[in-house]
Amino acid sequence: MDPKTTHPDTIAAQALGWIDERTRAVTPPIHLSSTYLRDPDNQYRSGRVYARADNPAFDQAEAVLCALEGGAQAMLFASGMASATAVFLALSPGDHVLAPKVMYWSLRNWLMNFATQWGLQVELIDMIDPAAVQAAIQPGKTKLVWIETPANPLWTVTDIAATAAIARQAGAAVAVDSTVATPLLTRPLELGADIVMHAATKYLNGHTDLIAGALVTREDSELWQRIRKVRAQIGGTLGSFEAWLLLRGMRTLHLRVRAACASAQRIAEHFNGHPLVAEVLYPGLTQCHGHAVAARQMRGGFGGMLSIRARGGEAAAIGVAAHTQIWKRATSLGGTESLIEHRASVEGAGTPAPADLLRLSAGIEDVSDLIADLEQALGRAHA
Ligand SMILES: Cc1ncc(COP(=O)(O)O)c(C=O)c1O
């Protein structure tokens, strides 16, 4: 199957059309070996030495993801955090990096604590404003610009092409956390990014039953080779069974993402202007900041993530979550089941999440059930 001429849906459904030539199996075996035989003349011609560095169990999932993103190489990691932190750890103490003020909370925490203590100069900026990027970037000193779009938990949208153009001029690499967009809705490498990151725990796997991360690079580069070393040395390597599960999950990525996008759009439109809802945050709503950029940058939908701000403040928001029956009260996103979360409770002090904000991950259930459940929960929270 030629990934350049094959539709992403076909790439995903057939996992690139791969079969095991030896057994004619249509799905791959699970390779569990932790080590590989050395040749009698002391060489490793197979290219494999030890499974902390590399593992044939990754090959298929990495190839599928690479094809979906239009990249040169991909790497699987033990978690989304392991993949994201590997990019920063491949830099050097003293390097300056730009990251968004609004981004996935645990990574922001790691950047402001561990990475800063380790010596990175981390500057958080308003990444959705290219002028702010231009003002903060230090040519020759800024080594990385980190983007998340749409970004947790306000679903703000960053213009990848505009930001990458500024970064390129300053000699900085660009990495994009594209977990929420998925490779089906946005292809950051085509827009000028160097590396795409996914919490594969979310949409790529899609079944809320594994933790995994992934990176894809536009080209083999010095930075990419340093990241490969970080994975091998620190050992943020995915397990073989998890890699197999991830590949299985990716086979239905297109169906799940399309369903989640359609539901999120319907839910956003339904609760937009609702008397018990102060605001709906979703890039698919024309009044939302970033809608125009999202309409240019995202194809086929605006993602399955949205937030609603409950009228009545924090107590009302927590009350809504308490009364949902179909929406599950849990953190995470991108699974088949819809999740609801009072985000400020998870993020704690310093969070940019307003106290009345509920983060919603639309699953693939019937959308009228999801809307009815939120309606009754809003009603009961305000009763
Ligand atoms: C946007 C985003 N990036 C990164 C991560 C981290 O992924 P993981 O939980 O697999 O480490 C998450 C997890 O929620 C996320 O939502």
The ligand as an SDF file (V2000), in Angstrom:
LIG
                    3D

 16 16  0  0  0  0  0  0  0  0999 V2000
   -2.9580   16.9370   25.1380 C   0  0  0  0  0  0  0  0  0  0  0  0
   -2.2460   15.9210   25.9890 C   0  0  0  0  0  0  0  0  0  0  0  0
   -0.9240   15.7780   25.8610 N   0  0  0  0  0  0  0  0  0  0  0  0
   -0.2490   14.8830   26.6050 C   0  0  0  0  0  0  0  0  0  0  0  0
   -0.8780   14.0820   27.5380 C   0  0  0  0  0  0  0  0  0  0  0  0
   -0.0950   13.0850   28.3510 C   0  0  0  0  0  0  0  0  0  0  0  0
   -0.3480   11.7750   27.9210 O   0  0  0  0  0  0  0  0  0  0  0  0
   -0.2090   10.5020   28.9000 P   0  0  0  0  0  0  0  0  0  0  0  0
   -1.2800   10.5990   29.9220 O   0  0  0  0  0  0  0  0  0  0  0  0
   -0.3100    9.3290   27.9800 O   0  0  0  0  0  0  0  0  0  0  0  0
    1.1690   10.5860   29.5160 O   0  0  0  0  0  0  0  0  0  0  0  0
   -2.2480   14.1990   27.7080 C   0  0  0  0  0  0  0  0  0  0  0  0
   -2.9490   13.3860   28.7180 C   0  0  0  0  0  0  0  0  0  0  0  0
   -4.0380   13.7030   29.1450 O   0  0  0  0  0  0  0  0  0  0  0  0
   -2.9490   15.1460   26.9050 C   0  0  0  0  0  0  0  0  0  0  0  0
   -4.2830   15.2980   27.0290 O   0  0  0  0  0  0  0  0  0  0  0  0
  1  2  1  0
  2  3  1  0
  2 15  2  0
  3  4  2  0
  4  5  1  0
  5  6  1  0
  5 12  2  0
  6  7  1  0
  7  8  1  0
  8  9  2  0
  8 10  1  0
  8 11  1  0
 12 13  1  0
 12 15  1  0
 13 14  2  0
 15 16  1  0
M  END
$$$$
